[in-house]
Amino acid sequence: MSNSAPARFPKTVRVRSRVQYSRVFECAKRYHHAAMTLHRAAQTDTDTARLGLAVSRKVDKRAVGRNRIKRVLRETFRQHLVQLLPGDVVVVVKPAAAGLDNAALADAFLSLLRRSGALPQPAGSGKMPADFHPSQPRAGIDQPEKSIC
């Protein structure tokens, strides 16, 4: 065994209560992918990013399949936690996720985090983002972000 403690997913980085989930669902912006929907509420009472997961039996009838999906999403979130902006993120997994392997699940989750603005775009690509359009205002730069909550 190594001398260092294993990496954990502490309670402070989890969306845990019904009230916290309800607030995210009411106030969040939504970002869609074929395998999952990400709900992100940037206005929170914490100074760290928090993750909540919703994986129903419709996704996979077997608990082992649902647990695999949750494990991959939690580990991906944990690995990028220091780069994530504060806010609550709730992922609602769709049935298409059951057919994806672990790497594809992690890539889909990371792409949604980047699209939502929770995770910065990787530097050094030298290309414009795919969703860039010069006539559209840039959030946070050209106009202030509006909050409904």
C-alpha positions, 0 to 999 in steps of 0.5 A: 500500500502507498503512504498517501491517502486515497482520493475521496469524494467528500460530502462537501462536494455533493448535492445531497438534500431534496432542497438542494436538488430542487433549487438546481432544477428550478434555477439551473441552465440545462445542457443536453447530450444524447446520454445525459442532461446537465443542470448547472446553477452557478449561484450557490452558497458554497465556494466549491463545485458540487455534483448530484447524480440522477440515474433511474432504472430506465437507464439500466435495469441492473444496479451494477450498470447504474453504479458503473455510470455513477462511478465514472461520472463521480471520478471524472468530476473529482479529477477536475474538481480543482479546475471547476468553477463554484456552483451546483451541477446535477446530471440526469442520465438518459438510457443511451448512457448504458451503451457507452463505455467508460471513456465515452461517458467521461468525454460526454460529461466533460464536454457538457461541463465545458459547454456550461462554462463550469470547466474552462476550455482546454488551452493550446488547440489554436482553433476557434470553439465550434459554437463561436459566432462573431455576431453573438455576444459573449456571456460575461464579456459583452453583457452581464449574466442574468440570474433568475434565482 
